[in-house]
Amino acid sequence: MSLYDHFSNLSYVVLEAGSTCNLRCRYCPRNGLVQAGLRPNKIMTLNEYQYVLDQLKDCPVTDIKLHGLSEAMTIKNFDKY
C-alpha cells in the first residue's frame, strides 16, 4: 500500500521542523515533556524535510504547516524549509 492510498483524503500536513523552543509558556506541556525525557531537542534536517515532501508528492496536499510544541523561528536556515 502506498502512502497515497493510505492518505488519499489528506489536504494538509502539520510538520514540526524542530523541537527546540526559547519560550516558556505556562500553558505549554513541552517543558514537562523535556524534563521527563520524552522530548529530546531535535531539528529536522533539510534532507529529512525533503524526504517527507517526496513521500507526499502524490497526495492531494495543498498546505504544509510548520508548527507544534516548538518555536520554528529558532531554527537556523528556517527560510529553506
C-alpha positions as CSV (number, residue, x, y, z in Angstrom):
1,M,0.0,0.0,0.0
2,S,1.4,3.4,-1.0
3,L,1.3,6.5,1.2
4,Y,-1.2,7.9,-1.3
5,D,-3.6,5.0,-0.8
6,H,-3.4,5.4,2.9
7,F,-3.8,9.2,3.0
8,S,-5.8,9.9,-0.2
9,N,-8.0,12.4,1.5
10,L,-5.2,14.4,3.1
11,S,-5.5,18.1,2.4
12,Y,-2.7,19.5,4.7
13,V,0.2,18.3,6.7
14,V,1.5,19.6,10.0
15,L,5.2,19.2,10.4
16,E,7.3,20.1,13.4
17,A,10.7,21.1,11.9
18,G,12.3,21.2,15.3
19,S,11.6,20.5,18.9
20,T,13.5,23.4,20.4
21,C,11.9,26.4,22.0
22,N,13.2,29.6,23.6
23,L,9.8,30.4,25.2
24,R,8.4,29.2,28.5
25,C,4.6,29.5,28.0
26,R,2.7,28.4,31.1
27,Y,0.1,26.5,29.2
28,C,2.6,24.5,27.0
29,P,3.3,20.9,28.0
30,R,6.7,21.0,26.3
31,N,8.8,21.8,29.4
32,G,7.3,18.9,31.3
33,L,7.9,16.5,28.4
34,V,11.6,17.7,28.2
35,Q,12.1,17.2,31.9
36,A,10.6,13.7,31.7
37,G,13.0,12.8,28.9
38,L,10.2,12.4,26.4
39,R,11.1,15.4,24.2
40,P,14.7,15.5,23.0
41,N,15.9,18.6,21.2
42,K,15.9,17.8,17.5
43,I,15.9,19.8,14.4
44,M,14.7,18.2,11.2
45,T,17.4,18.3,8.6
46,L,16.7,19.6,5.1
47,N,17.2,16.1,3.8
48,E,14.6,14.8,6.2
49,Y,12.2,17.6,5.2
50,Q,12.8,16.8,1.5
51,Y,12.1,13.1,2.2
52,V,8.8,13.9,3.8
53,L,7.9,16.2,0.8
54,D,8.8,13.4,-1.6
55,Q,6.6,11.0,0.2
56,L,3.7,13.4,-0.1
57,K,4.1,14.3,-3.8
58,D,1.2,12.1,-4.9
59,C,-1.1,13.2,-2.1
60,P,-3.6,16.0,-2.6
61,V,-1.9,18.2,0.0
62,T,-2.4,21.9,-0.5
63,D,-0.7,23.2,2.6
64,I,2.2,22.3,4.8
65,K,2.1,23.9,8.3
66,L,5.2,24.2,10.3
67,H,4.3,24.2,14.0
68,G,4.0,22.1,17.1
69,L,5.4,22.3,20.6
70,S,8.3,24.3,19.4
71,E,9.4,27.6,18.0
72,A,10.2,27.1,14.4
73,M,11.8,30.5,14.1
74,T,14.7,29.4,16.3
75,I,15.9,27.0,13.5
76,K,18.9,28.2,11.5
77,N,18.1,28.4,7.8
78,F,14.4,28.3,8.6
79,D,13.8,30.1,5.3
80,K,14.9,27.0,3.5
81,Y,12.1,24.8,4.8
